[in-house]
Amino acid sequence: MSDLEPIKASTLSQFEWCPIDAFIEHLKEIGDNRVESTAKSTEALKAGEALHENSFGLAVSVKSEDSGDSILEKMKAERVTAINYSDFQIQGAPDEVQVKGNSVRVADMKTTEWNGKSSYREHILPPSAFQVRIYSWMLSHVPGITVENPEVVVKQRESGSAREWFTEEIKYDREETEEKINRVLSLFENPKQLPPLRPDEDWKCKNDDHWEQFVNEVVF
């Protein structure tokens, strides 16, 4: 178990936002001495944590693996659940797991100050969609249950509060999700192969004068 490298589902999902940022966040979480282990701190994150009423912190360490019904029970209780996969241990705690008979569905809440639904779906939703797919994939390890398409519940922040905006059902396919997880983990093991910034999406990643030097000389 000590040879495993722990990684959060939320960090894996950030690959859909900016691959380099996701990799560096992972280095912070495991205490890699190439980066300063300081958690991201933005108004959006603070507001989200306040509405969720919990925060699981930055550092991750290998835990006892969960299996069978314990996966479902821990996820229903919003407790961090761990599944060993390849050389990694994937950990996550969804906001809600809805159970109806033998069917289960993940629902995760996100908050935003964006106003346009179409632009939100294009630019902001993909990481959240990947995250709930990962949670659903984790639940797929529970025998005898059917995992339904997960949902992302989006709320708009206004003056310190949040109101319902829309709920997006995310298509879930276990095989496709596993292929995506495999790809991301493979690139994290070979970071020099991480894809370059997409020209029309470079605003998503950190942008300062030393960023390229930091990535090339420190991380790689």
C-alpha positions in Angstrom: 0.0 0.0 0.0 2.9 2.4 0.7 3.9 2.3 -3.0 0.6 3.8 -4.0 0.3 7.5 -4.9 -2.9 9.1 -3.5 -4.8 11.5 -5.7 -8.1 13.3 -5.3 -11.0 12.8 -7.7 -11.3 16.6 -7.7 -7.7 17.0 -8.8 -8.0 14.5 -11.6 -11.1 16.4 -12.8 -9.1 19.6 -13.0 -7.3 18.1 -16.0 -10.3 19.2 -18.0 -9.6 22.8 -16.9 -5.8 23.0 -17.2 -3.6 19.8 -17.3 -0.5 21.6 -15.9 -2.4 23.1 -13.0 -3.9 19.8 -12.2 -0.5 18.1 -12.1 1.0 20.8 -9.9 -2.0 20.7 -7.5 -1.3 16.9 -7.2 2.3 17.6 -6.4 1.2 20.0 -3.6 -1.2 17.4 -2.2 1.4 14.7 -1.9 4.0 17.1 -0.4 6.4 17.1 -3.4 9.3 19.3 -2.5 9.5 20.9 -6.0 6.4 23.0 -5.2 5.2 25.0 -2.2 2.3 23.1 -0.5 -0.1 26.0 -0.4 -3.8 25.4 -1.2 -5.6 27.4 -3.8 -7.5 30.3 -2.2 -10.0 32.2 -4.3 -13.3 33.8 -3.4 -15.1 31.1 -5.4 -13.4 28.3 -3.4 -14.2 30.0 -0.1 -17.8 30.5 -1.1 -18.1 27.0 -2.2 -16.7 25.6 1.0 -19.0 27.7 3.0 -22.1 26.4 1.2 -20.8 22.8 1.3 -20.1 23.2 5.0 -17.0 21.1 4.7 -13.5 21.1 3.4 -11.1 18.1 3.2 -7.9 20.1 3.2 -4.9 20.0 0.8 -2.7 17.0 1.8 -3.6 13.5 0.9 -2.2 10.3 2.2 -2.8 6.6 1.4 -5.8 5.2 3.3 -7.2 1.7 3.8 -8.9 0.8 0.6 -12.7 0.6 0.6 -14.5 -2.2 -1.2 -18.0 -3.6 -1.7 -20.9 -2.0 0.3 -18.4 0.1 2.3 -17.9 2.3 -0.8 -21.6 3.1 -1.0 -22.0 3.7 2.8 -19.0 6.0 3.0 -20.1 8.0 0.0 -23.6 8.3 1.3 -22.1 9.8 4.5 -19.9 12.2 2.5 -16.8 10.5 3.9 -13.6 10.2 1.9 -13.6 6.9 0.0 -10.5 5.3 -1.4 -10.1 2.9 -4.3 -6.7 1.5 -5.4 -6.2 1.6 -9.1 -3.0 0.8 -10.9 -0.1 2.7 -9.1 -2.6 5.2 -7.6 -5.2 5.4 -4.9 -8.2 7.5 -6.0 -10.0 9.3 -3.2 -13.2 11.2 -3.3 -16.3 12.4 -1.3 -19.3 13.5 -3.4 -21.8 15.9 -2.0 -24.8 13.5 -2.3 -25.5 9.9 -3.3 -29.2 9.3 -4.0 -30.3 5.7 -3.5 -33.5 4.3 -5.0 -33.9 0.5 -4.8 -30.8 -0.9 -6.4 -30.0 2.3 -8.3 -27.6 5.0 -7.2 -27.0 8.5 -8.5 -24.3 11.0 -7.6 -25.2 14.7 -7.3 -22.5 17.3 -6.8 -23.1 21.0 -6.2 -21.1 23.8 -7.8 -21.3 27.5 -7.3 -20.5 30.3 -9.7 -20.9 34.0 -10.5 -21.2 33.3 -14.3 -24.5 34.4 -15.9 -24.5 32.7 -19.3 -25.5 29.1 -19.3 -24.1 28.2 -22.7 -20.7 29.6 -21.9 -20.7 28.0 -18.4 -21.5 24.6 -20.1 -18.7 25.1 -22.6 -15.9 26.4 -20.3 -16.7 25.6 -16.6 -18.9 22.4 -16.7 -16.3 19.9 -18.2 -14.2 19.5 -15.0 -17.4 19.1 -12.9 -18.7 16.5 -15.3 -15.5 14.5 -15.2 -15.6 14.7 -11.4 -19.1 13.2 -11.1 -18.2 10.5 -13.6 -15.2 9.6 -11.4 -17.5 9.3 -8.4 -19.9 7.2 -10.4 -17.0 5.0 -11.5 -16.0 4.5 -7.9 -19.6 3.5 -7.1 -19.5 1.1 -10.0 -17.2 -1.1 -7.8 -20.1 -1.8 -5.5 -21.7 -5.2 -6.6 -25.4 -5.5 -7.3 -26.2 -1.8 -8.0 -27.0 0.2 -11.1 -25.2 3.5 -11.4 -27.4 6.1 -13.0 -26.2 9.2 -14.9 -24.9 11.7 -12.3 -26.0 15.3 -11.9 -24.2 18.6 -11.4 -26.3 21.1 -9.5 -25.2 24.6 -10.3 -26.0 27.6 -8.0 -25.3 31.2 -8.6 -23.6 33.2 -5.9 -25.3 36.5 -5.0 -24.4 38.7 -2.1 -23.0 35.9 0.1 -25.8 33.5 -0.7 -26.6 31.1 -3.5 -29.7 30.4 -5.5 -30.6 27.4 -7.7 -29.6 28.0 -11.3 -29.8 24.8 -13.2 -29.1 21.0 -12.9 -27.2 19.2 -15.6 -27.5 15.5 -16.1 -24.1 14.0 -17.2 -23.9 10.9 -19.4 -21.9 8.2 -17.6 -20.3 5.2 -19.2 -17.9 3.2 -17.1 -15.6 2.1 -19.9 -15.2 5.6 -21.3 -14.6 7.0 -17.8 -12.0 4.4 -17.1 -10.2 5.2 -20.3 -10.1 8.9 -19.4 -8.8 8.1 -15.9 -6.1 5.9 -17.4 -5.1 8.7 -19.8 -4.8 11.3 -17.1 -2.9 9.0 -14.7 -0.5 8.0 -17.5 0.2 11.7 -18.3 0.7 12.5 -14.6 3.4 9.7 -14.5 4.9 11.2 -17.7 4.4 15.0 -17.2 6.6 16.0 -20.1 3.8 14.6 -22.3 1.1 16.7 -20.8 -0.8 18.5 -23.6 0.1 22.1 -24.3 -2.4 24.9 -23.5 -5.2 25.2 -26.0 -4.8 28.6 -27.7 -8.5 29.5 -27.1 -8.4 28.3 -23.5 -5.1 29.6 -22.2 -6.9 32.1 -19.9 -7.8 29.2 -17.7 -4.2 28.5 -16.6 -2.0 30.5 -14.4 -0.5 33.4 -16.3 2.6 35.1 -14.9 6.1 35.9 -16.2 7.7 33.0 -14.5 5.2 30.3 -15.3 6.9 28.7 -18.3 10.3 28.8 -16.5 8.7 27.2 -13.5 7.1 24.4 -15.5 10.2 23.6 -17.5 12.9 23.9 -14.9 11.1 23.0 -11.6 8.3 20.6 -12.4 9.9 18.8 -15.4 
